Amino acid sequence: SVRIMFTIAALNDLSLIGADVQNAYINAPTKEKVYTTAGLEFGSNAGPPAIIVRALYGLKSSGARWRDHLAGILRTEGFQGSLADPDVWMRKARKPCGFTYWEYLLAYVDDILIISHQPHAVIDALSQHVTFKPGSVEPPKSYLGADVFQITVHDGNGDTPVKQVWCMSAGEYVKRAIEEVERELAMEDSYLPKRVETPLSSGYRPELDFSLELDGAKVNYYQGLIGILRWIVELGRIDLIVPVSLLSRFMMSPREGHLQQCYHIFAYLKQFNRSRLVFDDAVPDLSDKYFHVCDWSEYYPDAAEAVPQNIPEALLGCSVTTTCFVDADHAGCKVTRRSQTGLI
């Protein structure tokens, strides 16, 4: 959802503003009947039971109560939840030139990201209901672990030969992850491999790895590393989709060789850590020769696109063309003969 929102911002020439809600949970009232016994910190009032009326941090339902509270505020301001992602909120907006589009608000607990031609107006409206952390209302510098910044590109377009576009990078997150891995290896008097050119060792097949199984502690550690790598993929390192997917198959019973390949991926990241996603509104120049038209009517004679009946109204916002590259390692698994598919 975050990547789609940055793309929409680029297409419709919209601004982005991020903000953090201060003490988010305690803005929301509780629905359950909860009480506690007043402790010594209450001074002369210590001892009696105290009814909790706010979603204090630590209560099991506080996250849900805050989400309900924020949803009510956004509905009051005219936003509606997206059908595809309930934490992506949208409402109709119009630029001074008459251009109509959907403006968006992304909410991840207390992190807010607004995509609009006048995002500060949205912030001002929300400020009537919640308080934002001082200094947090600004163009985003990071979001959910990703570095967010703008760069200047030269696309050769006669109208806009030079322009500013948003980028997303996992650079800082990767750097911190590598430091943690190296710290763990140092405790074992070990280190990451040197001169790594590929995510996995050449010719390595995880399903043919019959090294010793990891003990309980190492299994948990392996699972944690896979979780970190999967989030790095989410933050834009699409070159790791297939290697991480292959190693994820062995989460329940990993072996020593699988763990070493995890270290191999981190060594690859250490050597190649300058990757970033650029959200450019330029139309890519894709030749039709790369796309072969196939007639599947013999096998799917009645096939038709399933269009939902409750899709949002189409406004004047610029359309999006989706191009999907698929590369399947047909019957690549040496044990099950299953295929491993990679999507970009």
Phi, psi and chi 1 to 4 in degrees:
 res  aa     phi    psi   chi1   chi2   chi3   chi4
   1 SER       -  -39.7  -65.2      -      -      -
   2 VAL   -63.4  -45.1  177.1      -      -      -
   3 ARG   -64.4  -38.7  -67.0 -167.5  -68.3  -92.1
   4 ILE   -63.7  -40.4  -68.5  173.9      -      -
   5 MET   -64.8  -39.6  -68.9  -58.1  104.8      -
   6 PHE   -65.3  -36.4  -86.4   91.6      -      -
   7 THR   -66.2  -43.6  -56.9      -      -      -
   8 ILE   -62.6  -39.4  -69.8  175.8      -      -
   9 ALA   -60.4  -41.8      -      -      -      -
  10 ALA   -66.6  -41.7      -      -      -      -
  11 LEU   -64.7  -39.1  -76.6  170.3      -      -
  12 ASN  -104.6   11.3  -63.5  -50.0      -      -
  13 ASP    53.9   54.9 -168.5   23.4      -      -
  14 LEU  -107.8  156.6  -57.3  177.7      -      -
  15 SER   -95.0  158.0  -59.5      -      -      -
  16 LEU  -123.8  137.3  -70.8   92.8      -      -
  17 ILE  -135.7  133.9  -73.2  -67.2      -      -
  18 GLY  -109.2  157.0      -      -      -      -
  19 ALA  -158.9  152.1      -      -      -      -
  20 ASP  -116.6  130.7  -69.8  -14.0      -      -
  21 VAL   -79.2  131.9  179.3      -      -      -
  22 GLN   -81.7  130.9 -172.7  168.8    2.8      -
  23 ASN    47.5   54.8  -61.6  -35.5      -      -
  24 ALA   -56.2  -50.4      -      -      -      -
  25 TYR   -58.8  -42.0  -78.7    9.7      -      -
  26 ILE   -75.5   -0.3   60.4  176.2      -      -
  27 ASN   -73.9  -22.5  -74.1  -79.7      -      -
  28 ALA   -97.2  139.5      -      -      -      -
  29 PRO   -78.6  155.9   28.1  -33.0      -      -
  30 THR   -82.8  156.0   58.9      -      -      -
  31 LYS  -104.8  -27.3  -74.0 -173.4  176.8  179.7
  32 GLU   -85.2  161.3  -59.0   80.4    9.5      -
  33 LYS   -89.3  108.1  -65.4 -179.5  178.9  178.9
  34 VAL  -126.7  137.1 -174.7      -      -      -
  35 TYR  -141.0  164.8   77.6   95.1      -      -
  36 THR  -143.0  167.6 -174.8      -      -      -
  37 THR   -96.2  125.7  -59.5      -      -      -
  38 ALA   -61.0  126.0      -      -      -      -
  39 GLY   -90.8 -169.5      -      -      -      -
  40 LEU   -64.1  -24.2  -62.7  176.6      -      -
  41 GLU   -66.5  -12.7   63.4  -87.2   13.4      -
  42 PHE   -84.7    0.2  -76.6   81.1      -      -
  43 GLY    64.6 -126.2      -      -      -      -
  44 SER   -68.1  -13.6   60.2      -      -      -
  45 ASN   -94.2    8.3  -65.8  -39.1      -      -
  46 ALA   -65.9  143.8      -      -      -      -
  47 GLY   115.4  -54.5      -      -      -      -
  48 PRO   -68.4  158.7  -17.3   29.8      -      -
  49 PRO   -70.5  145.3   24.1  -32.7      -      -
  50 ALA  -123.1  128.1      -      -      -      -
  51 ILE   -81.3  128.7  -61.9  176.1      -      -
  52 ILE   -89.9  119.3  -61.5  174.5      -      -
  53 VAL  -109.8   -5.7  -62.5      -      -      -
  54 ARG  -119.8  154.8  -70.8  -70.6  172.5  177.1
  55 ALA   -76.9   79.9      -      -      -      -
  56 LEU   -66.0  149.7  -62.0 -178.5      -      -
  57 TYR   -63.9  129.3  -72.3   85.7      -      -
  58 GLY   114.6  -25.9      -      -      -      -
  59 LEU   -73.1  142.1  -65.3  179.5      -      -
  60 LYS   -62.9  -31.7  -67.5 -177.8  178.2  179.2
  61 SER   -97.1    3.4   60.0      -      -      -
  62 SER   -62.4  -38.3  -68.4      -      -      -
  63 GLY   -61.3  -43.7      -      -      -      -
  64 ALA   -66.7  -38.6      -      -      -      -
  65 ARG   -65.6  -40.2  -62.2  -69.5   76.8   78.7
  66 TRP   -65.9  -40.6  160.3 -113.7      -      -
  67 ARG   -62.7  -43.1 -159.1  -86.4  173.8 -172.1
  68 ASP   -62.5  -41.6  -67.9  -16.8      -      -
  69 HIS   -64.4  -45.9 -177.9   67.8      -      -
  70 LEU   -64.1  -40.6  179.5   60.8      -      -
  71 ALA   -60.6  -40.4      -      -      -      -
  72 GLY   -63.6  -39.4      -      -      -      -
  73 ILE   -63.5  -45.6  -66.7  172.8      -      -
  74 LEU   -66.1  -38.4  -65.8  176.3      -      -
  75 ARG   -64.5  -37.5  -67.8 -170.4 -177.4   99.0
  76 THR   -60.8  -34.9  -60.2      -      -      -
  77 GLU   -85.1    5.7  -64.4  -63.0  -27.9      -
  78 GLY    94.6    4.7      -      -      -      -
  79 PHE   -83.1  153.8  -75.8   91.0      -      -
  80 GLN  -130.7  146.3   64.5 -174.0   67.9      -
  81 GLY   -71.8  140.7      -      -      -      -
  82 SER   -68.4  145.5  165.9      -      -      -
  83 LEU   -71.7  -27.4  -60.8  175.3      -      -
  84 ALA   -83.6  -33.5      -      -      -      -
  85 ASP  -143.6  109.8 -173.8  -22.2      -      -
  86 PRO   -64.2  -14.6   22.2  -32.5      -      -
  87 ASP   -99.5   10.8  -71.8  -42.3      -      -
  88 VAL  -107.0  115.4  173.1      -      -      -
  89 TRP  -106.4  147.0  -62.8   82.1      -      -
  90 MET  -143.7  150.1   51.9 -164.9  -71.7      -
  91 ARG  -153.4  156.8   71.5  176.9  179.6 -176.2
  92 LYS   -69.9  142.7  -63.8  178.4 -178.1  178.5
  93 ALA  -143.6  160.8      -      -      -      -
  94 ARG  -138.2  131.8 -177.8 -171.5  -62.2  -88.7
  95 LYS   -78.8  160.8  -68.2 -175.8  177.7 -178.5
  96 PRO   -55.8  -27.4  -26.6   34.6      -      -
  97 CYS   -79.0   -3.1   62.9      -      -      -
  98 GLY    97.4   -3.3      -      -      -      -
  99 PHE   -69.1  118.3 -178.7   84.6      -      -
 100 THR  -100.2  142.9   57.3      -      -      -
 101 TYR  -160.0  175.9   67.0   99.0      -      -
 102 TRP   -96.6  123.7  -69.5   99.8      -      -
 103 GLU   -93.9  150.8   62.2 -178.6   -4.7      -
 104 TYR  -126.5  153.9  -66.2   91.7      -      -
 105 LEU  -136.1  122.8 -177.0  149.0      -      -
 106 LEU  -101.3  133.8  -79.4   72.1      -      -
 107 ALA  -126.1  121.4      -      -      -      -
 108 TYR  -123.5   95.3 -175.2   80.5      -      -
 109 VAL    57.1 -103.8 -169.4      -      -      -
 110 ASP  -108.1    6.3   58.9   -9.5      -      -
 111 ASP   -92.9  122.6  -70.8  -22.2      -      -
 112 ILE  -114.3  136.2  -54.5  -64.3      -      -
 113 LEU  -130.8  124.2 -175.6   64.0      -      -
 114 ILE  -115.3  133.0  -60.9  168.5      -      -
 115 ILE  -118.9  109.6  -63.5   91.9      -      -
 116 SER  -163.9  163.3  171.3      -      -      -
 117 HIS   -77.6  -16.2   78.3  -77.2      -      -
 118 GLN  -140.0   70.1   47.8  179.8    9.4      -
 119 PRO   -64.3  -27.4   23.4  -33.6      -      -
 120 HIS   -66.9  -27.1  -77.0  -73.8      -      -
 121 ALA   -66.1  -37.3      -      -      -      -
 122 VAL   -66.3  -42.8 -179.2      -      -      -
 123 ILE   -59.6  -44.1  -71.4  -69.7      -      -
 124 ASP   -61.4  -39.0  -67.4  -19.8      -      -
 125 ALA   -67.5  -42.4      -      -      -      -
 126 LEU   -69.1  -28.2  -64.3  180.0      -      -
 127 SER   -64.8  -16.0  -62.9      -      -      -
 128 GLN   -73.8  -13.9  -54.8  -59.4  -45.3      -
 129 HIS  -115.9  -33.5  -53.7  -83.4      -      -
 130 VAL  -135.2  166.0  -62.5      -      -      -
 131 THR  -108.4  132.4  -58.8      -      -      -
 132 PHE   -95.9  148.1  -67.1  104.6      -      -
 133 LYS   -61.1  136.6  -65.6  178.4 -178.2  177.7
 134 PRO   -57.5  131.8  -23.4   33.2      -      -
 135 GLY    82.4   -1.6      -      -      -      -
 136 SER   -88.6  -16.1   70.0      -      -      -
 137 VAL   -85.2   99.8 -179.6      -      -      -
 138 GLU  -166.2  165.9   60.2 -179.8   -1.1      -
 139 PRO   -54.6  137.7  -26.5   34.8      -      -
 140 PRO   -64.4  139.2   23.5  -33.3      -      -
 141 LYS  -109.3  -23.9  -63.3  178.0 -179.3  177.0
 142 SER  -154.0  153.3   63.9      -      -      -
 143 TYR  -153.5  119.1 -165.5   72.2      -      -
 144 LEU    54.2   38.4  -56.0 -175.8      -      -
 145 GLY    94.7  -12.7      -      -      -      -
 146 ALA   -92.5  142.9      -      -      -      -
 147 ASP   -78.9  131.7  -52.7  -40.4      -      -
 148 VAL  -122.3  128.9 -179.1      -      -      -
 149 PHE  -159.0  171.5   51.7   94.8      -      -
 150 GLN  -112.8  146.5  -72.2 -176.3  -63.5      -
 151 ILE  -132.3  164.6   64.0  169.8      -      -
 152 THR   -99.1  128.8  -58.9      -      -      -
 153 VAL  -119.3  152.1  -63.2      -      -      -
 154 HIS  -115.6  100.4  -55.8  -97.8      -      -
 155 ASP   -98.7    1.2   63.5   -2.1      -      -
 156 GLY    76.1    6.0      -      -      -      -
 157 ASN   -75.4  134.7 -172.3  -50.1      -      -
 158 GLY   -65.0  -30.5      -      -      -      -
 159 ASP   -78.5  -44.8  -62.5  -33.0      -      -
 160 THR  -133.2   77.1   54.4      -      -      -
 161 PRO   -64.8  -27.8   23.3  -33.2      -      -
 162 VAL  -131.1  131.7  178.4      -      -      -
 163 LYS  -152.7  162.3   59.0 -175.1  177.0 -177.3
 164 GLN   -95.5  130.9  -68.5  -75.8  109.6      -
 165 VAL  -131.5  154.7  -63.8      -      -      -
 166 TRP   -83.1  148.9  -75.1   97.6      -      -
 167 CYS  -131.4  156.2  -67.9      -      -      -
 168 MET  -131.2  133.9  178.2 -177.7  -68.0      -
 169 SER  -139.5  148.5  168.7      -      -      -
 170 ALA   -97.4   16.3      -      -      -      -
 171 GLY   -52.8  -55.2      -      -      -      -
 172 GLU   -67.8  -39.6  -75.9  -59.9  -42.6      -
 173 TYR   -62.7  -42.9 -175.0   85.6      -      -
 174 VAL   -63.8  -42.1  168.8      -      -      -
 175 LYS   -59.8  -45.8 -179.3 -179.7  177.3 -179.2
 176 ARG   -66.5  -38.4  -67.3 -165.5  -60.1  -90.8
 177 ALA   -63.6  -42.0      -      -      -      -
 178 ILE   -63.9  -40.8  -67.9  171.9      -      -
 179 GLU   -60.9  -40.5  -70.7  173.5   -7.7      -
 180 GLU   -66.1  -42.1  -70.5  -64.9  -33.9      -
 181 VAL   -64.8  -44.4  171.2      -      -      -
 182 GLU   -65.6  -34.2  -70.2 -175.8  -38.9      -
 183 ARG   -66.0  -39.8 -172.0  177.1  -62.0  112.2
 184 GLU   -67.3  -41.4 -176.0   72.5   19.6      -
 185 LEU   -66.7  -35.8  -73.4  172.7      -      -
 186 ALA   -62.4  -31.5      -      -      -      -
 187 MET   -66.8  -20.9  -63.2  171.8   60.6      -
 188 GLU  -104.5   12.4  -58.2  175.6   -1.7      -
 189 ASP    56.4   44.9 -164.7   24.1      -      -
 190 SER  -131.6  179.1 -174.3      -      -      -
 191 TYR  -158.0  167.2   49.5   85.9      -      -
 192 LEU   -72.0  150.8  -69.7  174.4      -      -
 193 PRO   -60.1  155.7  -20.6   31.0      -      -
 194 LYS  -103.2  156.4  -53.7  -67.9 -175.1 -178.4
 195 ARG    51.0   58.3  -65.7 -173.9  178.2 -179.1
 196 VAL   -94.1  124.8  172.0      -      -      -
 197 GLU  -106.3  -18.5  -60.0  -66.7  -25.6      -
 198 THR  -132.5  154.9   56.7      -      -      -
 199 PRO   -60.0  -42.3  -25.0   34.1      -      -
 200 LEU  -112.0  154.4  -66.1  179.5      -      -
 201 SER   -59.9  143.6  -60.9      -      -      -
 202 SER   -57.8  126.3  178.4      -      -      -
 203 GLY    79.7    2.2      -      -      -      -
 204 TYR   -72.5  133.2  178.4   76.6      -      -
 205 ARG  -123.6  109.9  -58.9  -60.4  -52.4 -172.1
 206 PRO   -61.8  -29.8   20.5  -31.7      -      -
 207 GLU   -72.4  -15.8   69.5  -87.1   16.5      -
 208 LEU  -101.6   11.3  -61.2 -179.3      -      -
 209 ASP   -85.1  113.3 -168.9  -37.2      -      -
 210 PHE  -115.0   31.1  -62.4  106.1      -      -
 211 SER   -70.5  176.2   55.7      -      -      -
 212 LEU   -63.1  142.9  -66.1  176.8      -      -
 213 GLU   -71.6  147.6  -67.3 -174.2   -1.0      -
 214 LEU   -76.1  151.6  -60.7  175.9      -      -
 215 ASP   -78.2  177.3   58.5   29.7      -      -
 216 GLY   -56.0  -45.6      -      -      -      -
 217 ALA   -65.1  -41.4      -      -      -      -
 218 LYS   -70.3  -32.2  -76.2  -66.4 -174.1  179.8
 219 VAL   -61.1  -46.7  168.7      -      -      -
 220 ASN   -61.1  -39.7  -70.4  -24.5      -      -
 221 TYR   -65.3  -42.6 -177.6   59.8      -      -
 222 TYR   -61.0  -44.5  177.8   85.2      -      -
 223 GLN   -61.9  -38.3  -67.2  169.6  -14.9      -
 224 GLY   -64.3  -41.0      -      -      -      -
 225 LEU   -63.6  -41.5  -67.9 -178.3      -      -
 226 ILE   -63.2  -40.5  -68.0  -64.7      -      -
 227 GLY   -60.8  -41.6      -      -      -      -
 228 ILE   -63.7  -44.7  -67.6  171.4      -      -
 229 LEU   -65.1  -37.7  -71.1  171.8      -      -
 230 ARG   -65.4  -37.0  -69.6  178.0   66.5  173.5
 231 TRP   -70.4  -34.7 -170.5 -116.5      -      -
 232 ILE   -61.5  -39.0  -70.9  173.1      -      -
 233 VAL   -61.6  -44.0  170.9      -      -      -
 234 GLU   -60.8  -32.5  -72.1  -67.7  -34.1      -
 235 LEU   -80.8    1.1  -63.9 -178.1      -      -
 236 GLY   127.6   -6.4      -      -      -      -
 237 ARG   -83.8   73.0  -69.6  -56.2  -60.4 -100.1
 238 ILE   -69.2  -13.6   55.9  178.9      -      -
 239 ASP   -70.6   -9.0   52.3  -32.4      -      -
 240 LEU  -106.0    5.8  -59.0 -179.9      -      -
 241 ILE   -56.2  -53.3  -69.3  177.0      -      -
 242 VAL   -70.5  -47.8  172.7      -      -      -
 243 PRO   -57.5  -43.9  -24.9   34.4      -      -
 244 VAL   -68.5  -37.7  174.3      -      -      -
 245 SER   -62.7  -41.3  176.5      -      -      -
 246 LEU   -62.1  -44.2  -73.4  171.1      -      -
 247 LEU   -74.7  -22.7  -66.9  178.4      -      -
 248 SER   -68.3  -19.7  -63.9      -      -      -
 249 ARG   -64.9  -18.0  -66.9  174.6   53.4 -166.6
 250 PHE  -113.4   31.6  -55.5   92.9      -      -
 251 MET   -64.4  -34.7  -67.1  -83.0  -80.3      -
 252 MET   -79.1  -31.6  -64.5  -56.3  -62.0      -
 253 SER  -144.4   66.9 -175.9      -      -      -
 254 PRO   -74.5  157.9   28.4  -34.1      -      -
 255 ARG  -114.4  171.1  -63.0  177.4  179.1  -86.9
 256 GLU   -59.2  -38.9 -179.4   63.2   33.1      -
 257 GLY   -63.8  -37.1      -      -      -      -
 258 HIS   -65.0  -40.7  -60.3  142.3      -      -
 259 LEU   -63.5  -40.7  179.1   59.1      -      -
 260 GLN   -63.4  -33.9  -67.1  -57.2  -42.1      -
 261 GLN   -71.7  -30.1  -71.4  -56.5  -51.4      -
 262 CYS   -60.8  -46.0  -90.4      -      -      -
 263 TYR   -60.8  -35.5  -67.2  146.9      -      -
 264 HIS   -62.9  -40.5 -165.8  -81.8      -      -
 265 ILE   -65.3  -41.5  -66.5  178.7      -      -
 266 PHE   -65.1  -35.6  -80.9  102.3      -      -
 267 ALA   -65.0  -38.3      -      -      -      -
 268 TYR   -62.8  -43.0  171.9   80.7      -      -
 269 LEU   -63.9  -37.5  -75.8  169.2      -      -
 270 LYS   -64.1  -35.5 -175.5  176.5 -178.6  178.5
 271 GLN   -82.7  -31.2 -172.2  164.2  -16.0      -
 272 PHE  -124.9   82.7  -58.7   98.2      -      -
 273 ASN  -123.6   41.1 -169.6   24.0      -      -
 274 ARG  -123.3   21.2  -61.5 -178.9   62.1 -174.8
 275 SER   -78.6  147.3  174.6      -      -      -
 276 ARG  -156.3  152.9   59.8 -167.6  177.4 -169.5
 277 LEU   -96.0  131.9  -71.7  177.8      -      -
 278 VAL  -110.9  126.5  178.1      -      -      -
 279 PHE   -97.6   87.2  -59.4   96.0      -      -
 280 ASP  -106.6  134.5 -172.4   -1.7      -      -
 281 ASP   -83.8    1.3   61.8  -29.0      -      -
 282 ALA   -66.7  142.2      -      -      -      -
 283 VAL   -78.0  123.4  178.7      -      -      -
 284 PRO   -67.4  145.9   23.8  -32.9      -      -
 285 ASP   -92.3   94.8 -177.0   15.3      -      -
 286 LEU  -111.7  120.6  -59.7  175.0      -      -
 287 SER   -75.0  140.5  174.0      -      -      -
 288 ASP   -65.6  -16.7  -68.5  -22.4      -      -
 289 LYS   -66.5  -19.0   69.3  179.1 -177.5 -179.6
 290 TYR   -84.1   -8.5  -63.7  110.7      -      -
 291 PHE  -118.8  116.0  -58.0   92.2      -      -
 292 HIS   -95.9  126.2  -55.5  -74.2      -      -
 293 VAL   -79.8  124.4  178.1      -      -      -
 294 CYS  -117.7  142.2  -59.7      -      -      -
 295 ASP   -98.3  107.1 -176.8    7.9      -      -
 296 TRP  -103.6   11.0  -66.3   94.9      -      -
 297 SER   -62.4  -26.6   58.4      -      -      -
 298 GLU   -65.3  -34.8  178.1 -177.6   -6.8      -
 299 TYR   -95.1  -29.3  -55.5   98.2      -      -
 300 TYR  -129.2   70.2  -54.5  100.1      -      -
 301 PRO   -66.4  -28.8   24.3  -34.6      -      -
 302 ASP  -109.5   20.6  -59.3  -41.2      -      -
 303 ALA   -67.9  138.2      -      -      -      -
 304 ALA  -151.3  149.3      -      -      -      -
 305 GLU   -68.8  130.4 -177.2  178.8    1.7      -
 306 ALA   -83.6  106.2      -      -      -      -
 307 VAL  -102.5  118.9  179.3      -      -      -
 308 PRO   -60.9  146.4  -19.8   31.1      -      -
 309 GLN   -80.6  -16.9  -61.5  -60.6  -45.8      -
 310 ASN  -109.8   29.9   56.3  -12.6      -      -
 311 ILE   -69.4  151.3   58.5  176.5      -      -
 312 PRO   -63.1  156.6  -20.1   31.4      -      -
 313 GLU   -62.2  136.0  176.8 -173.3   -6.5      -
 314 ALA   -79.4  117.6      -      -      -      -
 315 LEU   -99.5 -165.6  -58.7 -179.5      -      -
 316 LEU   -83.3    0.2  -67.0  178.7      -      -
 317 GLY   -54.3  146.2      -      -      -      -
 318 CYS   -62.0  142.8  -62.5      -      -      -
 319 SER   -77.1  163.5   61.4      -      -      -
 320 VAL  -119.0  130.1  177.5      -      -      -
 321 THR  -101.5  124.3  -59.4      -      -      -
 322 THR  -100.7  125.6  -57.1      -      -      -
 323 THR  -120.1  127.8  -55.6      -      -      -
 324 CYS  -120.7  125.5 -177.5      -      -      -
 325 PHE  -102.7  126.7  -65.9   90.2      -      -
 326 VAL  -121.3  132.0 -177.5      -      -      -
 327 ASP  -132.2  112.4 -177.0   18.2      -      -
 328 ALA  -107.3  128.4      -      -      -      -
 329 ASP   -85.4   83.8  179.6   18.1      -      -
 330 HIS   -60.4  124.3  179.9   65.3      -      -
 331 ALA    52.7   37.2      -      -      -      -
 332 GLY   -73.5  -27.8      -      -      -      -
 333 CYS   -67.3  123.7  179.9      -      -      -
 334 LYS   -73.0  -13.1  -56.5  -63.4 -176.4 -179.0
 335 VAL  -101.4  -48.5  175.6      -      -      -
 336 THR  -102.6  -11.7   64.7      -      -      -
 337 ARG    63.4   21.1  -53.7  -58.3  -65.5  169.0
 338 ARG   -79.3  158.1  -68.5  179.0  178.5  176.8
 339 SER   -94.1  150.2  -57.7      -      -      -
 340 GLN  -112.9  119.2 -175.3   71.6   34.6      -
 341 THR  -105.9  135.7  -56.4      -      -      -
 342 GLY  -115.0  133.4      -      -      -      -
 343 LEU  -121.4  137.3  -62.9  174.3      -      -
 344 ILE  -129.7      -  -60.0  178.8      -      -
